[in-house]
Amino acid sequence: MKKLAIAITGALLIALSGCASTVKTEDANAAAVTAAIEAAEAALNKARSVDGEWRDARKVYLKKAKAAAHKADYKTAIKLANIAKFQGEMGYQQAIEQKDAGPWLF
């Protein structure tokens, strides 16, 4: 009887420790998504400040990243937030590089 009680107790401890690590992993993933979305928003705001925000960055990628995060699809949310961040950074860079651009004359 004692062996059975020890076996059941051991099985419960293993099962519960697995659940605790799953919750910690989900919290870490949610924090990573939040950080990725905040970084993307910062990059897009920086691009917008110099009129360099690309069309689909905020409307498509960031919006879909937030929706995926809401559905707890963390992998997709991070991927989309990183795309939005990249587009924000490149939009800013493009606007700065081309601020003095004008028509090319022969």
Secondary structure, DSSP 8 states (H G I E B T S, - for coil): -HHHHHHHHHHHHHHHHHHHHHHHHHHHHHHHHHHHHHHHHHHHHHHHHTT---HHIIIIIIHHHHHHHHTT-HHHHHHHHHHHHHHHHHHHHHHHHTTT------
